[in-house]
Amino acid sequence: MISLKKYMDSAQTGPVSADEPVKKGDLPVALGAYRAALEEMGKCSVNVSPALGEELKHGLEKVAEALTVSINPVAIAATEAEVREQLQNWGRKTVAHNQKQTGEVKDILLMMARTAESVGTRDQRCAQQIDEVTTSLKAIANLDDLTQIRTSIRKSALELKTSIERMTAEGKAVLDKLRTEVSTYQTKLEEAESIASRDCLTGVLSRFCMENQIEKRLQQDKPFCVAIIDIDRFKKVNDEHGHLIGDELLKQFATEMKSASRSTDLTGRWGGDEFLLMLDCELPVAQTQIERLQKWVCGDYTLKGNGEPLKLRVDASIGLAEHQPGETLKVLVDRADAEMYQRKAVSRKGGSESKH
């Protein structure tokens, strides 16, 4: 990745103070490329490690937004240091996470090996005991005294019964232990899958999970729709009130979306201030549902930051698209995204109807 500080130094035609804004050369283009690279790095981190990537993605998004507020040598140097620290922290956490996952797999394999060894040892011991009983039974055939025969048979039968009971008890104990340990690891795997499928900030489904769900739905011959929901003027909220307020707004907005959605629909965070809804219905029904959802999620929000509660009026632009036969995930989402931006453009011009 390019060093913005070095680029900025080379772009200057004369000495510049630490607080002087940079306006020369092609720096705006470089800043745009830098922000795009940060956002792409965040997306890639989610693909590499869904359980840990969201945190890095969210942090890099904040860094990219900060670059549009203050551009000077000090701010850029701080930005590069913060990006480097975030990447290093993410790398360390990812290595530790992978090591833990590898260790758990090794534990499972060792447990299975020990169980197999235990079953084999038990079977060998039981086979030896049964063999001894069989030898005793053969010896009975050489006895002449009926009393001795009866006594020997009773003894052999008891020994055989004891061996079978012991074998059954030991087998049950081994199976119970195996069942308990497998259940423990199954719980760990379910927890890991749950973490990977949820957006760490809002609690709705992650982008990775939503993409998987849509891909599965594409394989079914049933109609469905997707909607892209974008919070209007969200950047202004971050710029004027800070990221804590922005994060709180995203969490509340996601909660309202889930409340307004049907049980058959899936709600996820697509990225930044964009959410995605997968609706299990045809376009006319989806349009009615989207109209109801927009009235529900748009309106007044009370947000608690570090100071007094803040009241904000929130609007959202929504693009809706119905899946067409043979259409890929990307084409479907792009159609919904294009409609969302059209509605946002109309809203900015003041030509849209009231949503309240």
C-alpha positions in Angstrom: 0.0 0.0 0.0 1.2 3.5 -0.9 2.5 5.8 1.9 0.2 8.9 1.8 2.7 10.8 3.8 5.5 10.2 1.4 3.2 11.0 -1.5 2.1 14.2 0.1 5.6 15.3 0.8 6.6 14.7 -2.8 3.4 16.6 -4.0 4.3 19.8 -2.1 6.0 22.6 -3.9 7.2 24.2 -0.8 7.3 23.9 3.0 3.9 23.2 4.6 3.0 23.4 8.3 1.7 20.4 10.1 -1.8 21.8 10.2 -2.0 23.2 6.7 -4.5 21.4 4.5 -3.2 19.7 1.4 -4.6 20.9 -1.9 -1.9 20.4 -4.4 -1.1 17.8 -7.1 -3.1 14.6 -7.5 -3.5 13.9 -3.8 -7.4 13.8 -3.9 -7.1 11.0 -6.4 -4.6 9.2 -4.2 -6.8 9.7 -1.1 -9.8 8.2 -3.1 -7.7 5.2 -4.0 -6.5 4.8 -0.5 -10.0 4.9 0.9 -11.2 2.3 -1.7 -8.2 0.1 -0.8 -9.1 0.3 2.9 -12.7 -0.7 2.2 -11.7 -3.6 0.0 -9.2 -4.8 2.7 -12.1 -4.8 5.1 -14.3 -6.9 2.8 -11.5 -9.4 2.2 -10.9 -9.8 5.9 -14.5 -10.9 6.3 -14.1 -13.5 3.6 -10.9 -14.8 5.2 -12.3 -14.9 8.7 -16.0 -14.1 9.2 -15.6 -14.5 12.9 -13.0 -11.7 13.1 -13.1 -9.8 9.9 -16.1 -7.7 10.7 -14.2 -5.9 13.5 -11.3 -5.0 11.1 -13.8 -4.0 8.4 -15.6 -1.7 10.7 -12.4 -0.1 11.9 -11.1 0.5 8.4 -14.4 2.0 7.4 -14.0 4.6 10.2 -10.4 5.3 9.1 -11.6 5.8 5.5 -14.3 8.2 6.6 -11.9 10.2 8.8 -9.7 10.9 5.7 -12.5 13.0 4.3 -12.7 15.3 7.4 -9.1 16.4 8.0 -6.3 16.1 5.5 -2.9 17.3 6.8 0.5 15.7 7.4 -0.3 15.0 11.1 -3.7 13.4 10.3 -2.3 11.3 7.5 0.6 10.0 9.6 -1.8 9.1 12.4 -4.0 7.3 9.8 -1.2 5.2 8.5 -0.2 4.3 12.1 -3.8 3.3 13.0 -4.2 1.2 9.8 -0.9 -0.6 10.5 -2.0 -1.3 14.1 -5.4 -2.6 13.1 -3.9 -4.9 10.6 -1.3 -6.2 13.0 -4.0 -6.8 15.7 -6.2 -8.6 13.2 -3.3 -10.7 12.1 -2.5 -11.8 15.6 -6.1 -12.5 16.5 -6.6 -14.5 13.3 -3.5 -16.6 13.9 -4.7 -17.3 17.5 -8.2 -18.1 16.3 -6.8 -20.5 13.6 -4.5 -22.2 16.2 -7.5 -22.7 18.5 -9.6 -24.2 15.7 -6.7 -26.5 14.8 -6.2 -27.5 18.4 -9.9 -28.4 18.7 -9.7 -30.6 15.6 -6.6 -32.3 17.0 -8.5 -32.9 20.3 -11.4 -34.5 18.4 -9.1 -36.8 16.5 -7.2 -37.8 19.6 -10.4 -38.4 21.4 -11.6 -40.7 18.6 -8.3 -42.5 18.6 -8.4 -43.1 22.3 -12.0 -44.3 22.1 -11.2 -46.8 19.3 -8.2 -48.0 21.3 -10.3 -48.4 24.4 -13.0 -50.4 22.5 -10.3 -52.6 21.0 -8.7 -53.3 24.4 -12.1 -54.1 25.9 -13.1 -56.4 23.1 -9.7 -58.3 23.4 -10.2 -58.7 27.2 -13.8 -59.9 26.7 -12.8 -62.3 24.0 -10.1 -63.7 26.3 -12.7 -64.2 29.1 -15.2 -65.9 26.7 -12.4 -68.1 25.4 -11.6 -69.2 29.0 -15.3 -70.0 29.5 -15.4 -72.0 26.3 -12.3 -74.0 27.4 -14.1 -74.7 30.7 -17.2 -75.9 28.9 -15.1 -78.2 26.7 -13.5 -79.7 29.9 -17.0 -80.5 31.2 -17.5 -83.0 28.4 -14.7 -85.2 30.1 -16.4 -85.3 33.5 -18.4 -88.4 34.6 -19.9 -87.1 37.9 -23.3 -85.4 37.2 -22.8 -83.2 40.2 -19.5 -82.0 38.9 -21.0 -81.3 35.5 -23.9 -79.3 37.0 -21.5 -77.3 39.2 -19.1 -76.6 36.3 -21.9 -75.5 34.0 -23.3 -73.2 36.6 -19.9 -71.7 37.2 -19.2 -71.2 33.5 -22.6 -69.7 32.9 -22.0 -67.2 35.7 -18.6 -66.3 34.4 -20.1 -65.9 30.9 -22.9 -63.7 32.2 -20.5 -61.6 34.2 -18.2 -61.1 31.2 -21.2 -60.0 29.0 -22.5 -57.7 31.7 -19.0 -56.1 32.1 -18.6 -55.8 28.4 -22.0 -54.1 28.1 -21.3 -51.7 31.0 -17.9 -50.8 29.7 -19.3 -50.3 26.2 -22.0 -48.0 27.6 -19.5 -46.0 29.6 -17.3 -45.5 26.5 -20.2 -44.5 24.3 -21.6 -42.1 27.0 -18.1 -40.5 27.3 -17.8 -40.2 23.5 -21.4 -38.8 23.2 -20.6 -36.2 25.9 -17.4 -35.0 24.3 -18.9 -34.9 20.8 -21.8 -32.9 22.2 -19.3 -30.4 23.7 -17.5 -29.9 20.4 -20.8 -29.7 18.6 -21.8 -26.8 20.9 -18.5 -25.1 20.2 -19.0 -25.4 16.5 -22.5 -24.1 16.7 -21.3 -21.1 18.7 -18.6 -20.5 16.1 -21.1 -20.7 13.2 -23.4 -18.3 15.1 -20.7 -15.8 15.5 -19.7 -16.0 11.9 -23.3 -15.6 10.7 -24.0 -12.4 12.7 -22.9 -8.9 12.1 -20.8 -8.0 15.2 -22.3 -4.5 15.6 -26.0 -4.8 14.8 -26.7 -8.5 15.5 -28.5 -9.1 12.2 -27.1 -11.6 9.7 -23.7 -10.8 8.2 -23.0 -10.1 4.5 -21.2 -13.5 4.3 -24.3 -15.3 5.6 -26.8 -13.3 3.5 -24.8 -14.2 0.3 -24.8 -17.8 1.2 -28.6 -17.8 1.9 -29.3 -16.0 -1.4 -27.0 -18.5 -3.3 -29.0 -21.4 -1.8 -32.3 -19.7 -2.8 -31.1 -19.2 -6.3 -30.9 -23.0 -6.6 -34.6 -23.3 -5.8 -37.3 -22.8 -8.3 -39.3 -20.4 -6.2 -39.9 -16.6 -6.5 -38.2 -14.2 -4.1 -37.0 -10.6 -3.9 -34.1 -8.7 -2.4 -34.2 -5.1 -1.1 -31.3 -2.8 -0.4 -32.0 -0.3 2.5 -29.7 2.7 2.8 -29.9 5.2 5.7 -30.1 8.7 4.1 -27.4 11.2 5.2 -25.7 8.7 7.5 -22.3 10.2 6.9 -23.6 13.5 8.2 -24.6 11.8 11.4 -21.1 10.5 11.9 -19.5 13.9 11.0 -21.7 16.0 13.3 -22.2 13.6 16.2 -19.4 11.1 16.1 -19.1 7.4 15.4 -20.6 6.3 18.8 -23.9 8.0 17.8 -23.6 6.5 14.3 -23.1 3.0 15.7 -26.0 3.4 18.0 -28.2 4.5 15.1 -27.2 1.4 13.1 -28.0 -0.9 16.0 -31.4 0.7 16.6 -32.2 0.8 12.8 -31.4 -2.9 12.5 -33.6 -3.7 15.5 -36.5 -1.8 13.9 -35.9 -3.6 10.6 -36.1 -7.0 12.3 -39.3 -5.9 14.1 -41.0 -4.9 10.9 -39.9 -8.0 8.9 -41.9 -11.2 8.6 -40.6 -14.4 10.1 -40.0 -15.8 6.6 -37.8 -12.9 5.6 -34.0 -12.6 6.3 -32.4 -9.4 7.4 -28.7 -8.6 7.2 -26.2 -5.8 7.1 -24.7 -5.4 3.6 -22.0 -2.9 4.7 -21.6 0.5 6.2 -25.1 2.0 6.5 -26.6 -0.4 4.0 -28.9 -3.4 4.9 -30.2 -6.2 2.8 -33.6 -7.9 3.1 -34.4 -11.2 1.4 -38.2 -11.5 1.0 -39.8 -14.9 0.5 -42.5 -13.7 -1.9 -43.3 -12.3 -5.4 -42.8 -8.7 -6.3 -46.4 -7.3 -5.6 -46.4 -8.7 -2.1 -42.8 -7.6 -1.5 -43.7 -4.0 -2.6 -46.5 -3.9 0.0 -44.1 -5.3 2.7 -41.4 -2.7 1.8 -43.9 0.2 2.0 -44.9 -1.0 5.5 -41.3 -1.5 6.5 -40.3 2.0 5.3 -43.0 3.6 7.4 -41.9 1.6 10.4 -38.1 2.2 10.3 -38.2 5.9 9.2 -39.0 8.6 11.8 -37.6 9.9 15.1 -34.8 8.0 16.9 -33.5 8.8 20.4 -29.8 8.0 20.6 -27.6 7.8 23.7 -24.0 8.8 23.3 -21.6 10.1 26.0 -23.8 13.1 26.7 -27.5 13.9 26.7 -29.9 11.8 24.6 -30.0 13.0 21.0 -33.1 13.0 18.9 -32.7 12.5 15.1 -35.1 12.3 12.2 -34.1 9.3 10.1 -35.1 8.5 6.5 -34.0 5.6 4.3 -34.0 4.9 0.5 -35.0 1.4 -0.5 -34.4 -0.5 -3.8 -36.3 -3.7 -4.6 -35.7 -6.3 -7.2 -37.4 -9.7 -7.9 -35.2 -12.6 -9.0 -35.4 -13.5 -12.6 -34.6 -17.0 -13.9 -30.9 -17.5 -14.6 -29.9 -14.3 -12.7 -26.8 -14.4 -10.5 -26.5 -12.9 -7.0 -24.5 -10.0 -8.3 -26.9 -9.0 -11.0 -29.9 -9.3 -8.7 -28.3 -7.2 -5.9 -27.0 -4.7 -8.5 -30.5 -4.1 -9.8 -31.8 -3.5 -6.3 -28.9 -1.2 -5.5 -29.5 0.8 -8.7 -33.1 1.3 -7.8 -32.1 2.4 -4.3 -29.8 5.1 -5.7 -32.5 6.3 -8.1 -34.9 6.8 -5.2 -32.1 8.5 -3.1 -31.5 10.9 -6.0 -35.2 11.7 -6.3 -35.4 12.3 -2.5 -32.5 14.7 -2.6 -34.2 16.7 -5.2 -37.3 16.9 -3.0 -39.4 15.1 -5.5 -40.3 12.0 -3.4 -43.4 11.6 -1.4 -43.4 11.9 2.3 -42.4 8.6 4.1 -43.9 9.5 7.4 
